[in-house]
Amino acid sequence: MAFTATKQRTASGRAYSIAYSLFAALAPLSLCLYVTGDVFHDSAVSFMGVMALFAANTIYAFLGLRDRLLFLFLHMGIALFLLSRPFISVLENELSWWYMSSYETEMFAVTALYLSMACLLAATAACGVLHNHNQRQRQRAASCIGRKLMLPQTHKAPLRSLGLSEKLTGEKRLQYIRWAALLLYAMCLLGSYYAGVLKLGYMSGRAYTDFYLIDSSDYVPWVVDLMAVMEPFMLAGYLATMPRRRGAVLCLIAHVATTLPMLIIGSRSDFVIAFLFAALYFVFRAVTDKTQVWVSKRLIIACCVAIPFGVVAMGLMDYMRAGSTTDLGFADLVVDALYKQGVSFTIMGLAYDVNDQVQSLGFKFYSMSGIISAFTQGFVGQTFFDFPLLPTTNSYELATQGVSYSHAMSFFAHDNYLGGEGYGSSYILELFADFGYMGIAVGSLILGFGLFFLSHLLGRSWFGGMCSLVAATGVFHMPRGYFDEWISYIWSTRFLLAVAALVVVSAGFYFLEKHVFSTRKMSLADIARGALKSVGATMVEKPPLFRDFHAAKPVAAQYVGKQEEAGESRYPLNKKNIATVSFGCIREVR
């Protein structure tokens, strides 16, 4: 067993070294390719530099997946929406497939992509360096405290520590939140299903573009719409409590099912994002939870088989919406579907061509459109500040007076915008429209810092995990959506209402259990025994060593208490000394 474990660690270390060497080679190579293409006026060569940087960023994400999960998720969206079309065109040696008006337009799209990904990498790397430095500082401080307290030092066999899921589920307060989130999620789920049925009924016999000409509030009651909007918030609140695999799987399947009505209508984005959100959560739990198997070999094989068929099905929807047919083979359908999903790259060129017309509308702060709209068009802005209420569907007022870049750009770039058609947006385009290339650089740095911080919160606190999971639903769509899609929900009244509802219902469950159904309270000894039982230890005279403060605290508290009772401790039983001994119990596992 020891030999096998050593062999596995050696193989893992060798794979890490190879991956890191590949990353270190691809990053400077990407810059060389980009500069070479720019010097020789060859946008295809510059784009290959973009692809090399994308490969480097992807490898870098996998080298520290725990804290770079959202960074990887964003790059998956970049690959699908921004890189697939130009990459296929370069492989086919058909740059005309980019549908750009000039070489200048092509280089704008390539440069904006390269600049954004380079700044995302720089921000994430800086966060990683800072995090590692702080971790080393805490370990040194813990080691010094341990030596001062003369606690036992063990340098050989590493001791087992609590996994993230075990630590969170071990906290009783999260049990109440889990019950509350599950109850509220079930209620919002029913509202979401009912809203989907109403949308299907309204769209019966109508064209796909008609959906974007009428506000859904005209045929969906506001209560039902409120429940439908809060459904993903409640799902994130439940998943942030680190539930067992079965409960999480059932809730994720139910969430994917809520997107089926929109898929039938003809909109694919909600279904794809829901499916990928489930995949992200499975990967996250596989990385952090060692007590359950989240990603098995069977699941990997099933996904590898199903994904090509899913891509083809999504591609066929384009022909169904247009009322046409195709005689392409299976492989060609996969390529065709990926090429069409990369339309956002072409939209970058169209946006660059009409940028002067968009700028003529004045400074709108498009990159903060989600937050501004949530305030001006939401309950607070309409009730207390009397902001003008703008339409929510394609219209002249929304395009020229609103802060939505996709509507403003489509108004100038699309011939049938007022007929319900239009182009999407991109976080890169919004940053460029506001502040030019400097906006892309600074905005991408901020985004890199934010995604690292949110990934780091996953599994370490309930509210932070909930915010991270809600952000994940928007991160993948950002290359085709808007810049503040990953954070704008924080200011929305519906998110705040969801959080308030979770807190109130959780408090209700706490009151019922403590004062109605049971009068017994858990003692410190019960907590300590639970912590020792979870690591397979028994009650001993000296506390075991742990990696984590929260795992060490209850055991340290009992240790200090027993020493005080025996008259052998110089440290009274109080919160300060419990914390001191807890930090002394932490050690770096070598």
MOLIN-V631631 format. One record per run of one state. SS is the DSSP state (alpha for helix, beta for strand, coil for the rest). FROM is the first residue (numbers start at 1). TO is the last residue. If there is no record, write none. Layout:
{{SS & FROM & TO} {SS & FROM & TO}}
This chain:
{{coil & 1 & 1} {alpha & 2 & 39} {coil & 40 & 42} {alpha & 43 & 63} {coil & 64 & 64} {alpha & 65 & 67} {coil & 68 & 68} {alpha & 69 & 91} {coil & 92 & 94} {alpha & 95 & 98} {coil & 99 & 102} {alpha & 103 & 148} {coil & 149 & 163} {alpha & 164 & 169} {coil & 170 & 171} {alpha & 172 & 203} {coil & 204 & 207} {alpha & 208 & 212} {coil & 213 & 215} {alpha & 216 & 218} {coil & 219 & 221} {alpha & 222 & 239} {coil & 240 & 244} {alpha & 245 & 258} {coil & 259 & 259} {alpha & 260 & 265} {coil & 266 & 268} {alpha & 269 & 288} {coil & 289 & 296} {alpha & 297 & 322} {coil & 323 & 329} {alpha & 330 & 341} {coil & 342 & 342} {alpha & 343 & 353} {coil & 354 & 354} {alpha & 355 & 359} {coil & 360 & 365} {alpha & 366 & 376} {coil & 377 & 378} {alpha & 379 & 385} {coil & 386 & 395} {alpha & 396 & 401} {coil & 402 & 404} {alpha & 405 & 413} {coil & 414 & 416} {alpha & 417 & 419} {coil & 420 & 426} {alpha & 427 & 457} {coil & 458 & 461} {alpha & 462 & 475} {coil & 476 & 477} {alpha & 478 & 480} {coil & 481 & 482} {alpha & 483 & 486} {coil & 487 & 487} {alpha & 488 & 491} {coil & 492 & 492} {alpha & 493 & 517} {coil & 518 & 523} {alpha & 524 & 534} {coil & 535 & 545} {beta & 546 & 546} {coil & 547 & 548} {alpha & 549 & 565} {coil & 566 & 574} {alpha & 575 & 585} {beta & 586 & 586} {coil & 587 & 590}}
